[in-house]
Amino acid sequence: MSTTVQKPSGFTQPTSNSTRADGQVAVLVRGQQVTVDCPPWCTHPHTEAYRSLEDVSHHGDAISLAVPTHQGVEQALTARISSWPFTGDPATEKPFIAFDAVGDEVAQLTPEAALAAADQTIAHGYALRALADAISAGA
């Protein structure tokens, strides 16, 4: 079964606001200026002084779903592209989706796992619509 999901009005695809025309950025590591490759999706300003090269990371803009709670509106299902290219850890040196479903834990998702999470979220949305329809019909 194929499902087409319409993007809500006002939805914009996250984009980079980076001014790194050549794909590189200068960072300060232990007082020394170092030039590192910076991916086009990275919107992180790289303005902090790093203790080591392993601390240099790249992060894109976050997306999230606004959900109503008793305290107002909370952000859930937050995700962004991230990488820690100099850690030597294959799981984090390549870009991954940093996915925070509930506001206190981040999963590192591969593109395949992110697509599966998106499909599950869409299916959950249809189930939520079915619940609303069930009580609307009886009103």
VONULUM-172564 format. One record per atom (N, C-alpha, C): residue in one letter; x, y, z. Coordinates in steps of 0.2 Angstrom, whole numbers, padded with zeros to 4 digits, always signed. Example, Ala and Ser with C-alpha at 12.3 -4.5 7.8 and 13.67 -1.06 7.14 Angstrom:
2
A+0066-0028+0039 A+0062-0022+0039 A+0066-0016+0039 S+0064-0011+0035 S+0068-0005+0036 S+0064+0000+0039 
END
This chain:
139
M+0004-0006+0000 M+0000+0000+0000 M+0004+0006+0000 S+0003+0011-0005 S+0007+0017-0005 S+0003+0022-0002 T+0006+0027+0002 T+0002+0032+0005 T+0006+0039+0003 T+0003+0044+0001 T+0006+0050+0000 T+0004+0055+0005 V+0008+0058+0009 V+0007+0062+0014 V+0008+0069+0012 Q+0003+0073+0013 Q+0004+0080+0011 Q+0008+0084+0017 K+0012+0088+0015 K+0016+0092+0020 K+0011+0098+0022 P+0011+0099+0029 P+0006+0104+0031 P+0008+0111+0028 S+0003+0116+0028 S+0005+0122+0025 S+0010+0125+0030 G+0015+0129+0028 G+0020+0132+0032 G+0026+0128+0033 F+0025+0122+0031 F+0031+0117+0031 F+0037+0119+0027 T+0043+0120+0030 T+0049+0121+0025 T+0054+0116+0027 Q+0057+0113+0022 Q+0062+0109+0022 Q+0068+0112+0026 P+0071+0109+0031 P+0077+0112+0034 P+0083+0113+0029 T+0086+0119+0029 T+0091+0121+0025 T+0097+0124+0029 S+0102+0124+0026 S+0108+0127+0029 S+0109+0134+0028 N+0110+0138+0033 N+0112+0145+0032 N+0119+0146+0033 S+0123+0141+0031 S+0130+0142+0031 S+0133+0146+0026 T+0138+0150+0028 T+0141+0154+0023 T+0148+0151+0020 R+0149+0145+0021 R+0155+0141+0020 R+0155+0140+0012 A+0156+0144+0008 A+0156+0143+0001 A+0161+0138-0001 D+0166+0137+0002 D+0171+0132-0001 D+0170+0125+0003 G+0165+0124+0008 G+0164+0118+0011 G+0169+0117+0017 Q+0172+0123+0019 Q+0177+0122+0025 Q+0176+0128+0030 V+0178+0127+0036 V+0177+0131+0041 V+0183+0131+0046 A+0185+0137+0048 A+0190+0138+0053 A+0188+0137+0060 V+0191+0132+0064 V+0189+0131+0071 V+0195+0132+0075 L+0194+0134+0081 L+0199+0135+0086 L+0200+0129+0091 V+0206+0126+0090 V+0207+0120+0094 V+0213+0121+0098 R+0213+0121+0105 R+0218+0123+0110 R+0222+0129+0107 G+0218+0134+0105 G+0221+0140+0103 G+0224+0141+0096 Q+0224+0135+0093 Q+0227+0135+0086 Q+0221+0135+0081 Q+0221+0139+0076 Q+0216+0139+0071 Q+0217+0133+0066 V+0212+0129+0065 V+0212+0123+0061 V+0206+0123+0056 T+0208+0122+0050 T+0203+0122+0045 T+0200+0115+0044 V+0193+0114+0044 V+0190+0107+0044 V+0185+0107+0038 D+0184+0102+0035 D+0178+0101+0030 D+0172+0102+0034 C+0167+0106+0031 C+0160+0107+0035 C+0155+0105+0029 P+0151+0100+0031 P+0146+0098+0026 P+0141+0103+0025 P+0138+0103+0019 P+0133+0109+0017 P+0127+0109+0022 W+0125+0104+0025 W+0119+0104+0029 W+0120+0107+0036 C+0127+0108+0038 C+0129+0110+0045 C+0127+0117+0045 T+0123+0119+0050 T+0121+0126+0052 T+0124+0128+0059 H+0128+0124+0062 H+0132+0125+0068 H+0137+0130+0067 P+0137+0136+0071 P+0142+0141+0070 P+0149+0140+0071 H+0151+0134+0075 H+0158+0133+0076 H+0162+0139+0079 T+0158+0142+0084 T+0162+0148+0087 T+0165+0146+0094 E+0164+0141+0096 E+0167+0139+0103 E+0174+0137+0102 A+0178+0137+0107 A+0185+0135+0107 A+0185+0128+0109 Y+0188+0123+0105 Y+0187+0116+0106 Y+0194+0114+0110 R+0193+0109+0115 R+0199+0106+0119 R+0203+0102+0114 S+0199+0098+0110 S+0203+0093+0105 S+0199+0093+0099 L+0202+0090+0094 L+0199+0090+0087 L+0193+0085+0088 E+0193+0080+0092 E+0188+0075+0093 E+0181+0079+0095 D+0182+0085+0098 D+0176+0088+0101 D+0172+0092+0095 V+0175+0093+0089 V+0172+0096+0084 V+0167+0092+0081 S+0161+0095+0080 S+0155+0091+0078 S+0151+0096+0073 H+0147+0093+0069 H+0143+0096+0064 H+0135+0095+0066 H+0131+0100+0066 H+0124+0099+0067 H+0120+0103+0062 G+0114+0100+0060 G+0110+0104+0055 G+0104+0107+0060 D+0100+0110+0056 D+0094+0113+0060 D+0089+0108+0062 A+0086+0108+0068 A+0082+0103+0071 A+0075+0104+0068 I+0071+0099+0067 I+0064+0099+0066 I+0061+0095+0072 S+0054+0097+0073 S+0051+0094+0078 S+0043+0094+0077 L+0039+0091+0081 L+0032+0091+0080 L+0030+0094+0087 A+0026+0099+0086 A+0023+0103+0092 A+0017+0099+0094 V+0016+0097+0100 V+0011+0093+0103 V+0008+0096+0109 P+0001+0096+0110 P-0002+0099+0116 P-0001+0095+0122 T+0000+0098+0128 T+0001+0095+0134 T-0003+0099+0139 H-0003+0097+0145 H-0007+0101+0151 H-0003+0107+0152 Q+0004+0107+0151 Q+0008+0113+0152 Q+0008+0118+0146 G+0004+0116+0141 G+0005+0121+0135 G+0007+0116+0129 V+0012+0119+0125 V+0014+0115+0119 V+0021+0113+0120 E+0022+0107+0119 E+0029+0104+0119 E+0032+0102+0112 Q+0038+0101+0112 Q+0041+0099+0105 Q+0043+0091+0106 A+0041+0087+0102 A+0042+0080+0102 A+0045+0078+0095 L+0047+0072+0095 L+0050+0069+0089 L+0055+0074+0085 T+0060+0077+0089 T+0065+0081+0087 T+0070+0077+0084 A+0072+0080+0078 A+0078+0077+0074 A+0082+0082+0071 R+0088+0080+0070 R+0093+0084+0066 R+0099+0080+0063 I+0102+0082+0058 I+0108+0078+0055 I+0114+0080+0060 S+0118+0076+0062 S+0124+0077+0066 S+0129+0072+0063 S+0135+0074+0065 S+0141+0070+0064 S+0147+0073+0069 W+0151+0068+0071 W+0157+0069+0075 W+0163+0066+0071 P+0165+0070+0066 P+0170+0067+0061 P+0177+0064+0064 F+0179+0067+0069 F+0186+0065+0072 F+0186+0061+0078 T+0180+0057+0079 T+0180+0053+0085 T+0183+0046+0084 G+0184+0044+0078 G+0186+0038+0076 G+0181+0032+0077 D+0174+0034+0079 D+0169+0030+0080 D+0165+0030+0073 P+0165+0024+0070 P+0161+0024+0063 P+0154+0025+0064 A+0151+0024+0070 A+0144+0026+0071 A+0142+0033+0071 T+0147+0037+0073 T+0146+0045+0073 T+0150+0049+0068 E+0155+0046+0065 E+0159+0050+0061 E+0156+0052+0054 K+0151+0047+0052 K+0147+0049+0046 K+0141+0052+0048 P+0138+0056+0044 P+0131+0059+0046 P+0126+0054+0048 F+0122+0056+0054 F+0117+0051+0056 F+0111+0056+0058 I+0105+0053+0059 I+0100+0057+0062 I+0100+0057+0069 A+0101+0062+0073 A+0100+0062+0080 A+0093+0063+0082 F+0089+0058+0084 F+0082+0058+0085 F+0080+0058+0092 D+0077+0063+0095 D+0074+0063+0101 D+0067+0063+0102 A+0064+0057+0103 A+0057+0056+0103 A+0053+0059+0109 V+0056+0058+0115 V+0052+0060+0121 V+0055+0066+0125 G+0061+0069+0122 G+0064+0075+0126 G+0069+0073+0131 D+0071+0067+0131 D+0077+0065+0136 D+0082+0060+0134 E+0081+0057+0128 E+0085+0052+0125 E+0086+0053+0118 V+0092+0053+0115 V+0093+0053+0108 V+0096+0047+0105 A+0092+0045+0100 A+0095+0039+0096 A+0099+0041+0090 Q+0103+0037+0088 Q+0107+0039+0082 Q+0105+0034+0077 L+0101+0037+0072 L+0097+0033+0067 L+0101+0033+0060 T+0102+0028+0057 T+0104+0027+0050 T+0099+0030+0046 P+0100+0031+0040 P+0095+0034+0035 P+0089+0029+0035 E+0090+0022+0035 E+0085+0017+0034 E+0081+0017+0041 A+0084+0018+0046 A+0080+0018+0053 A+0076+0024+0053 A+0079+0030+0051 A+0075+0036+0051 A+0069+0035+0046 L+0069+0032+0040 L+0064+0031+0036 L+0058+0026+0039 A+0061+0021+0043 A+0056+0017+0046 A+0052+0021+0052 A+0056+0025+0055 A+0053+0029+0061 A+0048+0034+0057 A+0049+0037+0052 A+0045+0041+0048 A+0038+0037+0046 D+0039+0031+0043 D+0033+0027+0042 D+0029+0026+0048 Q+0032+0024+0053 Q+0028+0022+0059 Q+0025+0029+0062 T+0028+0034+0061 T+0025+0041+0063 T+0019+0042+0059 I+0019+0041+0053 I+0014+0042+0048 I+0008+0037+0050 A+0010+0031+0051 A+0004+0026+0052 A+0001+0028+0059 H+0005+0031+0064 H+0002+0033+0070 H-0003+0039+0069 G-0001+0043+0064 G-0005+0049+0063 G-0012+0046+0060 Y-0012+0041+0056 Y-0018+0039+0053 Y-0022+0035+0058 A-0019+0032+0063 A-0022+0029+0069 A-0026+0034+0073 L-0022+0040+0074 L-0025+0045+0078 L-0031+0048+0075 R-0031+0049+0068 R-0036+0051+0064 R-0042+0046+0065 A-0041+0040+0065 A-0046+0035+0066 A-0050+0036+0073 L-0046+0037+0078 L-0048+0038+0085 L-0053+0044+0085 A-0051+0049+0081 A-0055+0056+0081 A-0061+0054+0077 D-0061+0051+0072 D-0067+0049+0068 D-0072+0045+0072 A-0069+0040+0076 A-0073+0036+0080 A-0077+0040+0085 I-0075+0045+0088 I-0079+0048+0093 I-0083+0054+0089 S-0080+0056+0084 S-0084+0061+0080 S-0091+0058+0077 A-0091+0052+0075 A-0096+0049+0072 A-0102+0048+0078 G-0100+0047+0084 G-0105+0046+0089 G-0107+0053+0093 A-0104+0058+0091 A-0106+0064+0094 A-0113+0067+0092 
END
